[in-house]
Amino acid sequence: MTTSEPQVPETGVPDTDGPVVRTASGAVRGLREQGLSVFRGIPFAAPPVGAARFRAPRPVRPWDGVREAYAFGPPPPQDLGIAGGPAGPAGPTGDDWLTVNVWTPEADPAAGRPVMVWIYGGSYKMGHAGQPSYDAQAIARDGDVVVVTLNYRVGVEGFTRIDGAPANRGLLDQVAALEWVQENIAAFGGDHLRVTVFGESAGAGSVASLLAMPRARGLFRRGVAQSVPGTFFSDELARDMAAALAAEAGHKPTVADLAGVDPAHLVAAGQALGAKMPQYIGRWGQAAPTLTPYSPVVDGDVLPTTPWQALAAGAAREVDLLVGHNRDEFRLFMAMGGMLGKITDDRLTGTLRLLAPGGEAGERAYRAAFPHASPTDLFERVQTDWLFAMPSLHLAEAQRAGGGTAHVYELTWPAPGGGGVLGACHALDVALLFGTYGAVLGGLLFAGAETPAEAEALSSFFRRAWTSFARTGDPGWPAYDTAARLVQILDAEPRVTPYPEERSRRLWEEHAFLPLPLTP
C-alpha cells in the first residue's frame, strides 16, 4: 500500500505521548489539540489506483506498529471548474485518497458519545476533508460528540458512468467509511448505534442518496441534509455524458480505456466538457446549464431510485431526518458569475421555461406569483427553488409520506461579506456550523467585515441544534408536517414559523423529482 509521508506536529517533534487507539487495521497515534484528541489521515480503504482504479473500495491492508495520524490524507483528484486549471489544491500528495479523520473529547471505549460523520460538498467534482472549512473542533467540543470527516472520490474517479465499473463509486466510498465507523468508532469514544451523517450541497445529496441505498441501511441512525441538490442523473444521461467526457480525453468510457490515463488528464477533460455543456441543452436538458457532468446516478443497483421516491416508499422511515436550505442559495453563483443586475428578460424567459414545473405554463405561473420581481431576482428565485430549496423541502415531505419524521429549517441571516449583496447564500451554513468564518470560500462570506456578535450567537445555535439532533433526534423545534408546516428560521433571532417560501412551495407542490433524462 502506498501512503503519503507521515507528518509531525508543528513543533517538528513527534508527539510520542499522543493518544493511541487500536483500529481493526492497526494502531494509530493522534494529537492532543485544545482539549480534544485528534486523529488525521486514517485509511478506511485501500488506495483506488492501479488494478483497483474505478472499482468499489477494497479493504485496507493492516499495518504493524503505531501509525502516526497527524496529517490529513491527500485529496482525491480535484476539478476546480477552470479549464486548463490545476488538478487539485496544494497539500499532501499520494494515492491514499480514502481516509478518515476523528475529533473526540475522549478516546475511551466506555464514553459512548454520539457520532457525527461529515460529508463535504463541491458539485461532486471537488472537495476534501482536509479543507480548513471543515475543522470540526468546535462541533466536537461544544456538543460533546465524536466527529468523523472522510474523503471520497469525486469527478471522473467517483461519479462518471464508466463501462465495466460500478456506478456511484463516490457513494460506495462513503458506505465503506461508515462501515469503518461501525467497526472502529467505539475505540475513539463513540457509540456506533448513534451515528448521524451530515453534509452540505453535494454532501447533502450524498446524505439523501445514502438514505435511499440498500447498501447503507443500518449504518447510521440520523441524517442531516443541508441544501440538497435536485440533480440526479438517469443511467442513460450519465452514460451519454461519460461518452462525451471520454471523447474529450481521446478515449472511450470504459475501464479498459481509462484505467491507465493520468487522473489530471481526465480532470482536464471534465473541465473542457463542463465549459461546453450549454451546447448540449437539447440533449441533456436541465443538466446542461449546471456545467457539471457529475451527479449520483440512478443506476437501479447502487442507487435504485431517487431519494424522493425511496423515502416516500418508506426506505428510511427508521432514520430521523433534519433537512433545510438557505433563503438566497443561488445568490452566491450570481455574484461570483457577475450576473447580479444583468439578467435580461429574454434570458429569464428561457430559464423559467427550462426549470420551472410545466415549461411555458411554469414561466407564466412564476411571473404571476412574483409580479414585482426584477428579471435578476426572478432568475435567482427559480434557480434557488429548482436546485436546492424545493428538493430539500420535498425530501422532508417524502420522509413524512413514507412514515418517518423530519425537521426542517431555513437560514435567512445574510452573510456580512461581499459588500452586503450575498444574502443568506449557498455555503453560509457551513461557515456558521463549523465556526470557520474566514475559511469557507476563501473567506468571501465574511470578507471586509468583522465577525459580528450575532454570527457567533447563530453559530452556537447551529451547533446546539445539530448536536442535540445527533444525541436525541430532536434539534429543538417541532417536526415538520403538511398541516402546520412549521420550520426553524435561523436568523439573528431564531424563531419557528410556517414555511416562509409559500409561493414557491405551491408552484412546486405537484412536482416529482425524478432522474434527469437524456432527451431524444
Summary of the structure (lengths in Angstrom):
residues: 520
radius of gyration: 21.9
end to end distance: 45.6
largest distance: 68.3
contacts: 1926
relative contact order: 0.11
helix: 39%
strand: 16%
